[in-house]
C-alpha cells in the first residue's frame, strides 16, 4: 500500500491528463512505467519508492509535498 496514490490521481485529473499521458511524461523522465503500473499506484495496490515519488512529482509538475497531503488538509 502507499499513501500518495490518491493524490497522484487527483493531480493527474486536475491537469486533465489520462493515465497514458502521465506514463508518457514519466517515460520521458527515463522511468519506464506502464499504464497498468500507474493504475496500481493510483489505487494504492503498488508500493512507491522514494525515487518514484520524486519522478511522479516532476511528471505531474508539482512538489513532492503535495503528493503527501491528506484530504483533510
PADOTI-220156 format. One record per residue: residue in one letter; x, y, z of N, C-alpha, C in turn. Coordinates in pm, whole numbers, plus 50000, padded with zeros to 5 digits. Atoms other than C-alpha are relative to their C-alpha. Layout:
<lumlos>
LUMLO   res   n.east   n.north    n.up   ca.east   ca.north   ca.up   c.east   c.north    c.up
LUMLO     A        X         Y       Z         X          Y       Z        X         Y       Z
...
</lumlos>
This chain:
<lumlos>
LUMLO   res   n.east   n.north    n.up   ca.east   ca.north   ca.up   c.east   c.north    c.up
LUMLO     X    50084     49882   50000     50000      50000   50000    50088     50124   50000
LUMLO     X    49927     49873   49999     50107      50361   49951    49905     50112   50042
LUMLO     X    50084     49889   49956     49985      50697   50071    49992     50113   49898
LUMLO     X    50001     49893   50099     50045      50904   49756    49905     49973   49883
LUMLO     X    50079     50040   50117     49824      50716   49509    49879     50088   49973
LUMLO     X    50120     49919   50020     49506      50914   49565    50035     50139   49950
LUMLO     X    49959     49866   50042     49690      51245   49527    50056     49998   49858
LUMLO     X    49952     50012   50138     49863      51124   49211    49881     50006   49905
LUMLO     X    50120     50002   50084     49521      51051   49061    49933     50136   49997
LUMLO     X    50067     49870   49992     49371      51379   49183    50073     50105   49918
LUMLO     X    49922     49899   50073     49654      51593   49046    49999     49971   49851
LUMLO     X    50005     50038   50142     49660      51399   48718    49867     50045   49939
LUMLO     X    50132     49962   50051     49286      51454   48675    49982     50151   49996
LUMLO     X    50007     49854   50001     49315      51823   48770    50074     50058   49880
LUMLO     X    49925     49957   50117     49571      51857   48490    49931     49960   49870
LUMLO     X    50072     50044   50118     49325      51691   48253    50073     49893   49921
LUMLO     X    49919     50102   50066     49565      51407   48174    49942     49861   50022
LUMLO     X    50034     50141   49986     49488      51042   48110    50117     49928   50065
LUMLO     X    49890     50080   49946     49693      50768   48270    50108     49981   49893
LUMLO     X    49904     50017   50109     49855      50715   47929    50088     50124   49985
LUMLO     X    49922     49876   50012     49962      51080   47915    50101     50013   50113
LUMLO     X    49906     49991   49888     50115      51069   48263    50112     49898   49986
LUMLO     X    49893     50099   50016     50301      50747   48190    50097     50044   49889
LUMLO     X    49912     49948   50105     50437      50909   47871    50095     50104   50057
LUMLO     X    49915     49899   49936     50566      51200   48080    50105     49933   50088
LUMLO     X    49904     50074   49916     50727      50954   48323    50106     49934   49914
LUMLO     X    49904     50063   50090     50888      50770   48033    50101     50100   49946
LUMLO     X    49908     49895   50043     51039      51099   47913    50103     50032   50107
LUMLO     X    49907     49980   49888     51200      51123   48258    50085     49876   50024
LUMLO     X    49924     50125   49996     51356      50781   48190    49954     49903   50108
LUMLO     X    50061     50099   49911     51119      50593   48420    49905     49918   49914
LUMLO     X    50080     50087   50087     50981      50302   48220    49885     49942   50081
LUMLO     X    50119     50042   49924     50635      50272   48376    49886     49978   49901
LUMLO     X    50116     50028   50086     50326      50122   48217    49874     50063   50059
LUMLO     X    50127     49949   49952     49969      50244   48242    49945     49911   50111
LUMLO     X    50047     50093   49898     49886      49932   48441    50068     50021   50134
LUMLO     X    49927     49973   49875     50155      50008   48696    49951     50129   50063
LUMLO     X    50054     49874   49948     50031      50366   48729    49863     49977   50063
LUMLO     X    50132     50029   49944     49679      50233   48784    50013     49934   50136
LUMLO     X    49978     50066   49870     49811      50012   49066    50048     50100   50104
LUMLO     X    49955     49896   49907     49987      50313   49222    49881     50085   50042
LUMLO     X    50114     49915   49968     49673      50526   49199    49897     49930   50088
LUMLO     X    50096     50074   49918     49461      50251   49354    50063     49950   50130
LUMLO     X    49925     50029   49877     49723      50212   49632    50029     49851   50018
LUMLO     X    49967     50143   49997     49793      49848   49542    50151     49980   49998
LUMLO     X    49855     50014   50017     50159      49900   49449    50073     50102   50086
LUMLO     X    49915     49909   49922     50424      50047   49675    50076     50093   49907
LUMLO     X    49927     49900   50078     50613      50356   49558    50129     50031   50073
LUMLO     X    49871     49969   49938     50983      50410   49622    50019     50152   50006
LUMLO     X    49974     49856   49988     51128      50747   49715    50036     50063   49867
LUMLO     X    49964     49943   50131     51280      50800   49369    49877     50006   49910
LUMLO     X    50122     49998   50079     50944      50712   49212    49910     50117   50041
LUMLO     X    50077     49884   49953     50773      50976   49429    50058     50127   49937
LUMLO     X    49934     49884   50060     51028      51229   49304    49964     50011   49852
LUMLO     X    50031     50000   50143     50967      51129   48941    49852     50032   49975
LUMLO     X    50143     49970   50014     50588      51137   48985    49975     50149   50019
LUMLO     X    50018     49857   49976     50606      51488   49130    50051     50081   49880
LUMLO     X    49944     49930   50116     50827      51601   48842    49908     49986   49879
LUMLO     X    50089     50023   50114     50599      51444   48580    49868     50074   50017
LUMLO     X    50126     49932   49972     50291      51595   48748    50018     50151   50010
LUMLO     X    49969     49856   49991     50465      51935   48759    49952     50059   50132
LUMLO     X    50039     49955   49866     50409      51967   49133    50116     49972   50094
LUMLO     X    49894     50030   49903     50616      51949   49450    49969     49869   50072
LUMLO     X    50014     50130   49934     50674      51629   49641    49900     50007   50115
LUMLO     X    50090     49988   49886     50486      51757   49945    49853     49989   49965
LUMLO     X    50141     50008   50038     50162      51785   49753    49952     49858   49981
LUMLO     X    50039     50140   50014     50167      51411   49696    49967     49935   50134
LUMLO     X    50021     50056   49867     50158      51354   50071    49889     50070   50079
LUMLO     X    50105     49929   49930     49883      51600   50164    49877     49912   50014
LUMLO     X    50123     50078   49981     49578      51434   50314    49881     50083   49958
LUMLO     X    50122     49932   50042     49227      51521   50206    49950     50095   50108
LUMLO     X    50045     49917   49890     49168      51674   50549    50072     50133   50006
LUMLO     X    49920     49876   49994     49441      51941   50499    49948     50105   49906
</lumlos>
